[in-house]
């Protein structure tokens, strides 16, 4: 956990140092997507007229799941009482808590206040799991085997697409976060699709 916090602070200070103070800067409240359930992000472009920018965030999520099967979002279902985080579902494990620190570079397409946002990045995360449940097929029998699982610090790749409205003081962005099964992810699926909503304020 200490290593996760140190890396997140280092990345934040690094990007804050290389971006000029006069560039557009937003602090966003983040909902769902790779922020799991709720989080915040620091969003800035490289200059006032630049279409390129960077976002650094911190998110938190938890699950109350009965098993790792089922949908990526589930509320009061047969597999989970509550599930929103990509990590547990895409790894096929019963998740308790997860902290993530999404970092992405983006390009804006459009002009004035309305843009299409396309981003690429990486999401370091620290996850705490419940026991790991494996399905064993020994036909005609199918059994479930429970084994302990370790809490882990890992990362995965990220693509982001969104519609972005950027006013004088307010930013609203709604789109899809796409986690990718990169070598550090250990996902059981190639990709995931998760909606995301951001509401930001310029300072």
C-alpha positions in Angstrom: 0.0 0.0 0.0 2.8 2.4 0.8 4.4 1.8 -2.6 1.1 2.5 -4.3 0.7 5.8 -2.5 4.3 6.8 -3.2 4.0 6.1 -6.9 0.7 8.0 -7.2 2.2 11.1 -5.4 5.3 10.9 -7.6 3.3 10.8 -10.8 1.1 13.7 -9.7 4.1 15.9 -8.7 5.9 15.0 -11.9 3.1 16.0 -14.3 2.3 19.1 -12.2 5.9 20.2 -12.6 6.0 19.9 -16.4 2.7 21.5 -17.2 2.8 25.4 -17.2 0.7 27.2 -14.7 -1.3 29.2 -17.3 -2.7 26.1 -19.0 -6.3 25.1 -18.5 -6.6 23.0 -15.3 -9.7 21.2 -14.0 -10.4 19.1 -10.9 -13.0 16.4 -11.8 -15.4 14.3 -9.8 -15.3 10.8 -11.4 -18.0 8.2 -11.4 -17.6 4.6 -12.5 -15.3 3.6 -15.3 -11.7 2.8 -14.2 -12.3 4.9 -11.0 -14.4 1.9 -10.0 -17.1 3.7 -8.1 -16.1 7.2 -7.3 -12.9 9.2 -7.4 -11.3 12.5 -8.6 -8.8 13.5 -11.3 -6.5 16.4 -12.2 -7.0 17.3 -15.9 -4.9 19.8 -17.8 -3.8 20.5 -21.4 -0.3 21.3 -22.4 -1.2 24.8 -23.5 -4.3 27.0 -23.9 -4.6 26.2 -27.6 -3.3 22.6 -27.4 -5.7 19.7 -28.2 -3.5 17.4 -26.1 -3.7 16.9 -22.4 -3.1 14.6 -19.4 -5.3 13.3 -16.6 -4.2 11.8 -13.3 -6.8 10.3 -11.0 -7.5 8.4 -7.8 -10.5 6.1 -7.5 -12.1 3.7 -5.0 -14.5 0.8 -5.3 -15.8 -2.1 -3.4 -18.0 -5.2 -4.1 -20.4 -7.4 -2.2 -20.2 -10.4 -4.5 -21.4 -14.0 -4.0 -19.3 -15.2 -6.9 -17.1 -13.8 -9.7 -19.5 -14.9 -12.5 -22.3 -12.7 -13.9 -22.4 -9.2 -15.3 -19.8 -6.5 -14.9 -22.5 -4.4 -13.2 -24.8 -6.1 -10.8 -27.1 -4.8 -8.1 -29.1 -7.2 -6.0 -28.5 -10.0 -8.4 -27.9 -13.7 -8.0 -24.1 -13.3 -8.4 -23.5 -10.0 -6.5 -25.5 -7.7 -4.3 -23.3 -4.9 -5.5 -20.6 -4.9 -8.3 -19.2 -1.9 -10.3 -15.4 -2.3 -10.4 -13.7 -3.7 -13.5 -11.0 -5.4 -11.5 -12.9 -8.2 -9.8 -15.0 -9.1 -12.8 -12.2 -9.0 -15.4 -9.9 -11.0 -13.2 -12.6 -13.5 -12.2 -12.1 -13.0 -8.5 -14.3 -11.9 -5.7 -13.2 -8.4 -4.8 -13.5 -6.6 -1.5 -11.8 -3.2 -2.1 -9.7 -1.6 -4.8 -7.7 1.7 -5.1 -6.8 2.8 -8.6 -4.7 5.6 -10.0 -5.6 6.1 -13.7 -3.1 8.1 -15.8 -3.9 9.0 -19.4 -2.9 11.2 -22.3 -5.8 12.4 -24.5 -6.5 14.2 -27.8 -9.5 16.4 -28.3 -11.3 16.5 -31.7 -13.6 19.4 -32.2 -13.7 23.1 -31.5 -15.1 25.8 -29.2 -16.8 24.0 -26.3 -17.8 20.6 -27.7 -15.2 17.8 -28.3 -14.7 14.1 -28.9 -12.1 12.9 -26.4 -9.8 10.0 -27.2 -7.3 8.8 -24.6 -4.7 6.1 -23.9 -3.1 5.3 -20.5 -2.3 2.9 -17.7 -4.1 2.1 -14.5 -2.0 1.0 -11.5 -4.2 -0.5 -8.8 -4.1 -2.2 -5.4 -6.9 -4.8 -4.8 -8.0 -6.7 -1.8 -9.8 -10.0 -2.6 -12.0 -12.5 -0.9 -11.3 -16.2 -1.5 -10.7 -17.3 -5.0 -13.3 -19.7 -6.4 -12.3 -22.0 -9.3 -14.7 -24.0 -11.4 -13.5 -27.6 -11.9 -14.9 -29.6 -14.8 -14.6 -33.4 -14.2 -17.6 -34.5 -16.3 -20.2 -35.5 -15.5 -19.4 -33.6 -12.3 -18.8 -29.8 -11.9 -17.4 -28.7 -8.6 -16.3 -25.4 -7.1 -12.9 -25.2 -5.4 -12.1 -22.4 -2.9 -8.6 -21.3 -2.4 -7.0 -18.3 -0.7 -5.9 -15.4 -2.9 -3.3 -12.7 -2.2 -4.0 -8.9 -2.2 -2.1 -7.5 -5.2 -0.6 -4.4 -6.7 -1.0 -4.6 -10.5 -1.8 -2.5 -13.6 -3.6 -2.6 -16.9 -3.8 -0.7 -20.1 -6.6 1.8 -20.9 -8.4 3.3 -23.8 -10.9 6.1 -23.3 -13.6 7.6 -25.6 -16.0 10.4 -24.5 -18.1 13.3 -25.4 -16.6 16.4 -23.7 -18.3 19.7 -23.0 -15.8 22.3 -21.8 -17.2 25.7 -20.7 -15.5 28.7 -19.2 -15.5 27.1 -15.7 -17.3 23.7 -16.0 -16.3 20.5 -17.7 -18.7 17.6 -18.3 -17.4 14.4 -19.9 -19.4 11.2 -20.5 -18.1 8.1 -22.3 -16.7 4.6 -22.2 -13.5 3.4 -20.4 -12.0 0.3 -22.0 -9.6 -1.7 -19.8 -7.1 -3.8 -21.8 -5.6 -7.2 -20.8 -1.9 -6.0 -20.8 0.8 -8.2 -19.2 0.4 -6.7 -15.7 -3.4 -7.2 -15.7 -3.9 -10.9 -15.5 -7.5 -10.5 -16.8 -9.5 -13.6 -18.0 -11.0 -11.4 -20.7 -9.3 -9.4 -23.5 -11.1 -6.1 -22.9 -13.9 -4.6 -20.8 -16.4 -1.8 -21.5 -17.4 0.6 -18.6 -19.3 3.8 -18.7 -17.8 6.9 -17.0 -19.1 10.3 -16.1 -16.9 13.3 -15.1 -17.9 16.7 -13.7 -15.1 19.2 -13.4 -14.4 22.7 -12.3 -11.7 25.0 -13.7 -9.3 26.7 -11.3 
